[in-house]
Amino acid sequence: MSDEPVLLPVEDSLDLHAFAPRDIPAVVDEYLRAAHQRRFREVRLVHGRGWGVQRAVVQSLLTAHPLVERFFDAPPERGGWGATVVVFKD
């Protein structure tokens, strides 16, 4: 197994299902920084519904993130409470 970083395209949505739970905080932070740098106004983090543990971890991180103006559960057509929409500060 390689320790090489995985490079992902920075799009307006990130599906977190592919990442180990322990890696989620670092992945979300790096993604938010890259998306903000690319001047996205908002992005969507797909964490799934399940028991809500991943959602809680993601939203806890967003509460204190310096680039985040606000966040909210996605509307039903964009994943409902299985995804979180993040709006960046200007």
C-alpha positions as CSV (number, residue, x, y, z in Angstrom):
1,M,0.0,0.0,0.0
2,S,1.3,3.4,-1.0
3,D,1.4,6.5,1.2
4,E,1.1,8.7,-1.9
5,P,-1.7,11.3,-1.6
6,V,-4.7,10.7,-3.8
7,L,-5.4,13.6,-6.1
8,L,-9.1,14.3,-6.7
9,P,-10.6,16.9,-9.0
10,V,-12.1,19.8,-7.1
11,E,-15.8,20.0,-8.1
12,D,-18.8,21.5,-6.4
13,S,-19.6,18.3,-4.6
14,L,-17.5,15.7,-2.6
15,D,-18.8,12.2,-1.8
16,L,-17.2,11.2,1.5
17,H,-18.2,7.6,1.3
18,A,-14.8,6.6,-0.3
19,F,-12.8,7.9,2.8
20,A,-12.1,6.2,6.1
21,P,-13.9,7.9,9.0
22,R,-10.6,8.9,10.6
23,D,-9.6,10.8,7.4
24,I,-12.8,12.8,7.1
25,P,-11.7,15.9,9.0
26,A,-8.5,16.3,7.0
27,V,-10.2,15.5,3.7
28,V,-13.0,18.0,4.4
29,D,-10.6,20.7,5.4
30,E,-8.4,20.3,2.3
31,Y,-11.4,20.1,0.0
32,L,-12.9,23.3,1.5
33,R,-9.6,25.2,1.1
34,A,-9.2,24.0,-2.5
35,A,-12.8,24.8,-3.5
36,H,-12.6,28.2,-1.9
37,Q,-9.4,28.9,-3.7
38,R,-11.1,28.0,-7.0
39,R,-13.8,30.6,-6.0
40,F,-16.7,28.3,-5.5
41,R,-19.5,30.1,-3.7
42,E,-20.9,26.9,-2.2
43,V,-20.2,23.2,-2.2
44,R,-22.0,20.0,-1.2
45,L,-20.5,17.4,1.1
46,V,-22.2,14.0,0.7
47,H,-21.9,12.1,4.0
48,G,-24.8,9.7,3.8
49,R,-27.8,9.2,6.1
50,G,-27.1,6.2,8.2
51,W,-27.1,6.9,11.9
52,G,-26.0,10.5,11.4
53,V,-22.5,10.1,12.9
54,Q,-20.7,11.2,9.8
55,R,-23.1,14.2,9.4
56,A,-22.3,15.2,13.0
57,V,-18.6,15.0,12.4
58,V,-18.8,17.0,9.2
59,Q,-21.1,19.7,10.7
60,S,-19.0,20.0,13.8
61,L,-15.9,20.7,11.7
62,L,-17.9,23.3,9.6
63,T,-19.0,25.1,12.7
64,A,-15.4,26.3,13.5
65,H,-14.0,26.4,9.9
66,P,-12.6,29.9,9.1
67,L,-13.8,29.8,5.4
68,V,-17.4,28.8,6.2
69,E,-20.1,31.4,6.4
70,R,-23.0,29.0,7.0
71,F,-24.1,25.4,6.2
72,F,-27.4,23.5,6.1
73,D,-28.8,20.1,5.1
74,A,-29.2,19.8,1.4
75,P,-32.6,20.1,-0.2
76,P,-34.3,16.8,-1.0
77,E,-33.3,16.9,-4.7
78,R,-29.6,17.3,-3.6
79,G,-29.4,14.6,-1.0
80,G,-31.6,15.8,1.9
81,W,-30.0,15.2,5.3
82,G,-27.5,12.8,3.7
83,A,-25.6,15.9,2.4
84,T,-24.6,19.2,3.7
85,V,-24.4,22.4,1.6
86,V,-21.6,24.8,2.6
87,V,-21.6,28.5,1.8
88,F,-18.2,30.2,1.8
89,K,-17.4,33.6,3.2
90,D,-16.5,36.2,0.6
